[in-house]
Amino acid sequence: MTPATGPTAALPARAVDGASAQAMFQALRELAQAAGITLRNPPPEPTTCCGRGCNGCVWEGFLDAAEYWRQEALLQLRG
């Protein structure tokens, strides 16, 4: 497999934590703004994590929702 080149090379990857999700949201919002596209709001970060590493942690759900948002944004950007 060859590395991505062209416009898709700079697209952010799937988020793995809150910080990377926020960076991904910002990067895609900037690309959308430059293209004159309005994206829906990204999912909010969870506020109810207990920090015990629960199976089905609220962060897992957030990261899945962030990935869905990313995929939706990429579809809009690719037109």
N, C-alpha and C positions, 0 to 999 in steps of 0.2 A: 504494500500500500504506500502511496506517495503522500507527502504532506500536503495539506490543503493550501491552495494559493488563491489569489484574487479576493473578492469581497467576503467570502465565507471564512477566510483564514483568521480574521480578527474577531469572529463571533465568539462570545463567551461560552464556556463549557458549563455543564451541569454543576449546580452549587453543591457543596459538601458541608457547609456550616452557615451560620447566620451572616458572617462577614462576607463570605464569597457570594451568598445570595444577594446581599445588598449591592455588592460591586457588579454583579451580573445584571440586576435590575437597572442600575444607573447606566451601564454601558448600552444596554438595549434601548433604554429611553432616549439616550443621546443619538443613537443611530436612527431611531424612529423620528425624532424631532428633525434631524437633518434631512430625512426623506419626506417630511410633511405628513407623517402618519401619527395618529393618536392611538396609544395603547391603553387598555384598561388598567386600573390600578393593580399592582402586584399584591399577593397575599400578605397580610400582616404577620410579623414574627409572633410566635406564641409567648404568652405571659404566665402560663400555668405549669411550667416544667418544675418537677420536684427535685431534679438532679440525681435521681437514683438509678438511671439507666433502664427504665422500664421497657418491657417489650411493648412496642406500639407507642413509643414516646411521642409527645406532641411535636417534637422536632422532626421526626420521621414524616409525619403528615405535612408539616410545613415544607420540608424539602421536596416532597412529592408534588405539592401544590405549586411550588416555585418552578419545578421542572415543567409542569403543565403550562404555566404562564410563559416560560421561555419558549416552549415549542409553539405556542399560539403566536407569540411575538415574532418568531422566526418565519412562520407562515405568512404573516402580514408583511414582513420586510421583503420576503422573496416575491411577493405579489403574485 
